[in-house]
Amino acid sequence: MEISPDAWIMFHIGPVPINATIVFTWGVMALLTLAGLLVRLRLSASGELTRAQNFWEAVVETISDQIRQVSGQESGRYLPFVGTIFLFIAVCNVLAVVPGFRPPTGSLSTTTALALCVLIAVPLFGLAERGVLGYLGSYARPSPLMVPFNVIGEISRTIALAIRLYGNVMSGTVIAGILISIAPFFFPVLMQLLGLLTGVIQAYIFAILAMVYIASATQAAPGADTSKGN
């Protein structure tokens, strides 16, 4: 049984093999982009709102509330990044119930790429909020001797973020395969329902952890100088 979509080569572009991970990743991105454009074209600030607009406004507001609760800051700066990560992972995992679809989040390359996005975003947000001196100084707390350990911790938590998502999605695929082989007419329905729930939960956990890391980078330590350095 093929677990990772990386093993499924769908076609070649010259000598370059294109696997299912790449195809389905671009498919999900195209789907989200199209959905965003359609919603934007039908946005209304007055009168009766469509069901689609009500739904997406509820999604955006829920994500914004979670960001405010986690970071203690306004969500506007972080919403595009955290919201995009959540929606991408959630849609990938939910579409796993579609026959023939392999969630890109079942590939370690995809989860690593998502974790690297978080690794890059954390210092960028930290530098923007606290300035160069304020952010880099956080690595020297509580002592300059902690700098290498803090850097290692930054990298290791990124690796853990990638492996956590990959492991959860992969384990779900393995369990589904085992149960389907045992009782092919009963377990698929239950696994699809369970997959919808766990897929959204995994997206939520990944996005929340990303926001926790960003919040830790953007919040000054107690008693520290909050002025931005250059």
Helices and strands as residue ranges (DSSP letters): G 5-7, E 9-13, E 16-19, H 20-41, H 51-71, H 79-94, G 95-97, G 104-106, H 108-137, G 138-140, G 144-146, H 147-182, H 187-218
